[in-house]
């Protein structure tokens, strides 16, 4: 079947959570279907990912949208009363490109990745419509509001309310809505999660190696606690700042040799300043993050702002690395891995949990023993079976009711 796929970010290279999920969906679907991809890129360098995507898609249309231009557009159009997240992507050029392809092509399915791309689909649509919200972004903006002072808190709260209404409207308009966790389904579909499907994230399996084969510069940093993520993303910045200032000093009292490694590209100035604290190391972009995972004593996810599943937690689990995290991201982890997590919210309790992992080898042995089964369960090809069922239901039927695949066969 022919699929028109719209994404708000070019999904190559798949080096961020939202891009990774999108890329693996495209790769999975392209094995059985013909896909035309329309997406945005932040800059010309990012847009060059089009070449790699053309190996799995029949056609790739990329519009470059510099962040400054998107932000200016959102500010100029604020009078419309729409969420800034939607106004940011308003584009006559993209609207015309999508309209043109819909006029000349007959698609079986229109697949929208992220709510900001729903605005480019005409009403009524000429094909079945699916949307992957991934996360309930409105809930994230509301968290920003509660963690920020006025006047930013006012803007964040307004964005959260506007986006929540927009998300619910889009859910009603699309034949199938998809999210990454049960928690997101509750946010979008209400208590009954009506019409909202859960498609959990997978993990690109790491090539694990024994600690003895790690590069000398990584071994020289041991023992260390690890945080991995894109380091200009607000929830990540808040998490590592919170850990560095309120939790790590408590650990250093009993483990003065311990380091805290912040690994990830594009560290913000605020994150860069953390490198001035004793024992804190900010690496920036690294060639292979899995080397740092292999050498870590424990991974931490001390989020105070979090929505959806944290891929960094999944990657640590499949590598056999113990994880200490706060309750908000813990709720997004499936039952299959929940018993391996140490959950704590207060700084002193979080520090005690990390200390217990450092001092008790049993935590590492338990994580390593569980890793093979988790790697199998969390393979992208297994996680995406549900998506395949939903798409196949479009191909095999001519009515919307058939899109509701029985949940008992949807175990991914």
C-alpha positions in Angstrom: 0.0 0.0 0.0 1.0 3.6 -0.4 1.6 5.8 2.7 2.0 9.5 3.0 4.1 10.1 6.1 4.5 13.6 7.6 7.1 14.3 10.3 8.0 17.5 12.1 11.7 16.6 12.2 13.8 14.9 9.6 14.5 11.5 11.2 18.1 11.1 10.1 20.5 10.7 11.7 18.3 8.9 14.4 20.3 10.5 17.3 17.4 11.8 19.5 14.4 9.9 20.9 11.8 11.5 18.6 14.0 11.0 15.6 14.8 7.4 16.5 11.2 6.3 16.9 10.3 8.0 13.6 13.3 6.4 11.7 12.5 2.9 12.9 8.8 3.3 12.0 9.9 4.3 8.5 12.4 1.5 8.2 9.8 -1.1 9.4 7.0 0.1 7.2 9.2 0.5 4.1 9.8 -3.3 4.1 6.2 -3.9 3.1 4.8 -0.6 1.8 5.7 2.4 -0.4 6.3 5.6 1.6 6.5 9.2 0.6 8.1 11.3 3.4 7.5 15.0 4.0 9.4 16.6 6.9 11.2 19.7 8.3 14.9 20.2 9.0 16.5 22.8 11.3 19.3 23.6 8.8 20.9 22.6 5.5 23.4 20.2 7.3 20.5 18.4 8.9 18.6 18.4 5.6 21.4 16.3 4.0 19.9 13.3 5.8 17.5 13.2 2.9 20.0 11.1 1.0 20.0 8.3 3.6 16.2 8.4 3.9 15.8 8.0 0.1 17.1 4.4 0.5 14.0 3.4 2.4 11.4 5.9 1.0 10.2 6.3 -2.5 10.2 10.1 -2.2 11.5 12.5 0.4 10.6 16.2 0.6 12.5 18.3 3.2 11.8 21.9 4.0 14.5 23.7 6.0 13.0 25.7 8.9 15.6 27.5 11.0 14.5 27.6 14.7 14.7 31.4 14.8 12.3 31.6 11.8 9.9 29.2 13.5 10.0 31.1 16.8 9.4 34.4 15.0 6.5 32.9 13.1 5.0 31.6 16.3 5.3 35.0 18.0 3.8 36.8 15.0 0.8 34.5 14.8 0.1 34.3 18.5 -3.1 36.3 18.0 -4.6 33.2 16.3 -5.1 31.5 19.7 -3.4 28.4 18.5 -0.5 26.6 20.4 2.9 28.0 19.6 4.0 24.5 18.9 1.6 24.4 16.0 2.3 28.0 14.8 6.0 27.3 14.7 5.5 24.8 11.9 2.9 26.7 9.9 4.2 26.8 6.4 2.5 27.7 3.1 5.4 25.9 1.3 4.8 22.7 3.1 1.0 23.1 2.8 1.3 23.4 -1.0 3.7 20.5 -1.3 1.4 18.2 0.7 -1.6 19.4 -1.3 0.1 18.8 -4.6 1.1 15.2 -3.8 -2.5 14.5 -2.5 -3.8 15.8 -5.8 -1.6 13.6 -8.0 -1.2 10.5 -5.8 -3.8 8.1 -4.4 -2.7 7.1 -0.9 -4.1 4.3 1.2 -2.9 5.8 4.5 -1.8 9.2 5.8 0.5 8.8 8.8 1.2 11.9 10.9 4.1 11.9 13.3 3.6 14.6 16.0 0.6 16.8 16.4 2.2 19.8 14.8 1.9 18.1 11.4 -1.8 17.4 11.6 -2.5 20.9 10.3 -1.3 19.9 6.8 -4.1 17.3 6.3 -7.2 18.5 4.5 -10.7 17.9 5.9 -12.2 15.6 4.9 -9.0 13.6 4.2 -8.7 11.4 1.1 -7.4 8.4 3.0 -7.4 6.8 6.5 -5.5 8.8 9.0 -3.2 7.7 11.8 -1.3 10.0 14.1 1.6 9.2 16.5 1.6 11.8 19.2 4.6 10.0 20.8 4.1 12.0 24.0 1.3 14.2 25.4 3.3 17.4 24.9 0.6 19.5 26.6 1.5 17.8 29.9 5.1 18.6 29.5 4.3 22.3 29.0 2.2 22.3 32.2 5.2 20.8 34.0 7.3 23.7 32.7 4.8 26.1 34.1 4.9 24.6 37.6 8.7 24.7 37.6 9.1 28.2 36.3 8.5 31.7 37.7 6.2 34.4 36.1 6.2 35.5 33.3 7.5 32.3 31.7 5.1 30.3 33.9 2.1 32.1 32.4 3.3 31.4 28.8 4.0 27.7 29.6 0.6 27.3 31.3 -1.2 28.9 28.3 0.7 26.7 25.9 -0.2 23.6 27.9 -3.9 24.5 27.9 -4.1 25.4 24.2 -2.1 22.3 23.2 -4.2 20.0 25.4 -7.4 21.2 23.6 -5.7 20.8 20.2 -4.5 17.3 21.0 -8.0 16.2 22.0 -9.5 17.7 18.9 -6.9 15.9 16.7 -7.6 12.6 18.5 -11.2 12.9 17.5 -10.4 13.7 13.9 -8.0 10.9 13.2 -9.0 7.2 12.7 -6.2 5.9 15.0 -4.1 7.8 17.6 -0.9 6.4 18.9 1.3 7.2 21.9 4.4 5.7 23.5 3.1 4.8 27.0 -0.1 4.0 28.9 0.4 7.2 30.8 0.2 9.2 27.6 -2.9 7.3 26.6 -4.5 8.4 29.8 -3.5 12.0 29.1 -5.0 12.0 25.6 -7.9 9.6 25.8 -9.2 10.2 29.3 -9.6 7.5 31.9 -10.9 5.0 29.4 -8.1 5.7 26.8 -10.8 5.5 24.1 -9.3 5.2 20.6 -5.7 5.7 21.7 -3.2 2.9 20.9 0.0 2.3 22.9 3.1 1.6 20.8 6.1 1.4 23.2 9.6 2.5 22.2 12.2 0.0 21.2 15.9 0.1 21.7 18.7 -0.1 19.1 20.8 -2.9 20.6 24.3 -1.9 21.8 27.4 -3.9 21.0 28.4 -4.5 24.6 32.0 -5.1 25.4 33.9 -6.2 28.5 35.1 -3.3 30.8 38.7 -4.5 30.2 38.4 -3.5 26.5 37.2 0.0 27.2 39.4 2.9 26.0 41.9 4.1 28.5 40.3 7.6 28.9 37.0 6.0 29.9 38.6 3.6 32.4 40.5 6.5 33.8 37.1 8.1 34.7 35.9 5.1 36.7 34.0 4.8 39.0 31.3 7.1 37.6 27.6 7.7 37.6 26.2 8.3 34.2 23.5 10.5 32.6 23.0 10.4 28.8 21.0 12.7 26.7 20.8 15.7 24.4 22.1 18.4 26.7 20.3 21.5 25.4 16.9 19.9 26.1 15.2 21.6 29.1 14.2 18.5 31.1 17.7 17.1 30.7 19.3 20.3 31.7 17.1 20.5 34.8 17.8 16.8 35.7 21.6 17.1 35.6 21.6 20.4 37.4 19.4 19.0 40.1 21.7 15.9 40.5 24.9 17.9 40.4 23.8 20.4 43.0 21.5 18.5 45.4 22.3 14.8 45.1 25.9 14.2 43.9 27.5 16.2 46.9 25.7 13.7 49.2 27.4 10.8 47.4 30.8 12.4 47.5 30.7 12.4 51.3 31.0 8.6 51.3 32.5 8.1 47.8 34.9 11.0 47.2 36.5 9.2 44.2 33.2 9.1 42.4 32.6 11.1 39.2 29.3 12.2 37.6 29.5 12.0 33.8 27.1 14.0 31.7 27.3 12.5 28.2 25.5 14.0 25.2 25.7 16.5 22.4 25.0 20.3 22.5 25.5 21.0 26.2 23.9 24.3 27.1 25.9 27.0 28.9 24.2 26.0 32.1 25.3 22.4 31.7 28.8 23.6 30.7 29.2 25.4 33.9 28.5 22.2 35.9 31.9 21.0 34.7 33.4 23.4 37.2 32.0 21.4 40.1 34.3 18.8 41.7 33.8 15.4 40.1 31.4 16.5 37.4 32.5 15.8 33.8 30.7 17.2 30.8 31.8 15.3 27.6 29.7 16.8 24.9 29.2 14.6 21.8 31.0 11.3 21.9 31.7 8.7 19.1 29.9 5.9 20.9 27.8 6.4 23.9 27.6 2.7 24.6 31.2 2.7 25.6 30.3 5.0 28.4 27.3 2.9 29.4 29.5 -0.2 29.5 32.0 1.5 31.9 29.4 3.1 34.2 28.6 1.9 37.7 25.0 3.1 37.6 22.8 5.2 35.3 20.7 8.0 36.8 17.5 9.7 35.5 16.8 12.3 38.1 14.0 14.0 36.2 11.7 16.6 37.8 10.2 17.4 34.3 9.5 14.3 32.2 6.9 13.1 29.7 6.8 9.8 28.0 9.5 7.1 28.1 13.1 8.0 28.5 15.2 6.1 25.9 18.3 6.6 28.0 16.7 4.4 30.7 15.8 1.7 28.2 19.4 1.7 26.8 20.9 1.3 30.2 18.5 -1.6 31.1 19.3 -3.6 27.9 23.0 -3.1 28.6 22.6 -4.6 32.0 23.3 -1.4 33.9 21.4 -0.6 37.1 19.2 2.5 36.9 18.1 4.9 39.7 15.4 7.3 38.6 12.6 9.5 39.9 9.0 8.3 39.9 7.8 10.4 36.9 10.0 8.6 34.3 9.6 5.3 36.2 5.8 5.3 35.5 6.5 5.1 31.8 8.6 1.9 32.0 6.7 -1.3 31.2 6.1 -4.0 33.8 8.8 -6.2 32.3 11.5 -3.9 33.6 9.9 -2.2 36.5 11.3 -4.5 39.1 14.9 -3.6 38.0 14.5 0.1 38.8 15.4 1.9 42.0 12.9 4.8 42.3 13.5 7.8 44.6 12.4 11.4 44.5 13.9 13.2 47.5 17.7 14.0 47.1 18.8 12.1 50.2 16.7 9.0 49.2 18.0 9.2 45.6 21.6 9.4 46.9 21.1 6.5 49.2 19.7 4.4 46.3 22.8 5.2 44.2 25.0 4.4 47.1 23.4 1.0 47.6 24.1 0.1 44.0 27.7 1.2 44.3 28.2 -0.9 47.4 26.1 -4.0 46.6 27.3 -6.0 43.5 24.0 -7.9 43.5 22.2 -5.0 41.8 24.6 -5.2 38.8 24.4 -9.0 38.7 20.6 -8.8 38.7 20.6 -6.2 35.9 23.0 -8.2 33.8 21.0 -11.4 34.2 17.8 -9.6 33.1 19.4 -7.9 30.1 19.2 -10.7 27.5 15.4 -11.0 27.9 15.0 -7.3 27.9 17.0 -6.9 24.7 14.7 -9.4 23.0 11.5 -7.8 24.3 12.7 -4.3 23.4 13.9 -4.9 19.9 12.3 -2.4 17.5 11.0 -5.1 15.3 9.1 -6.6 18.2 7.8 -3.3 19.5 6.6 -2.3 16.0 4.4 -5.4 15.4 1.5 -3.4 16.7 2.1 -0.7 14.1 2.2 -3.4 11.4 -1.1 -4.8 12.6 -2.8 -1.4 12.5 -1.4 -0.6 9.0 -2.3 -4.0 7.7 -5.9 -3.5 8.9 -6.1 -0.5 6.5 -4.9 -2.6 3.6 -7.2 -5.5 4.3 -10.4 -3.7 4.9 -12.5 -0.9 3.6 -14.1 0.4 6.8 -12.8 2.3 9.8 -14.1 -0.2 12.3 -11.5 -2.7 11.1 -8.8 -0.4 12.3 -9.5 -1.4 15.9 -7.3 -4.5 16.1 -8.2 -6.6 19.1 -5.9 -5.6 22.0 -5.2 -9.2 23.0 -3.2 -9.7 19.7 -1.4 -6.4 20.0 1.3 -7.5 22.5 4.5 -6.0 21.3 
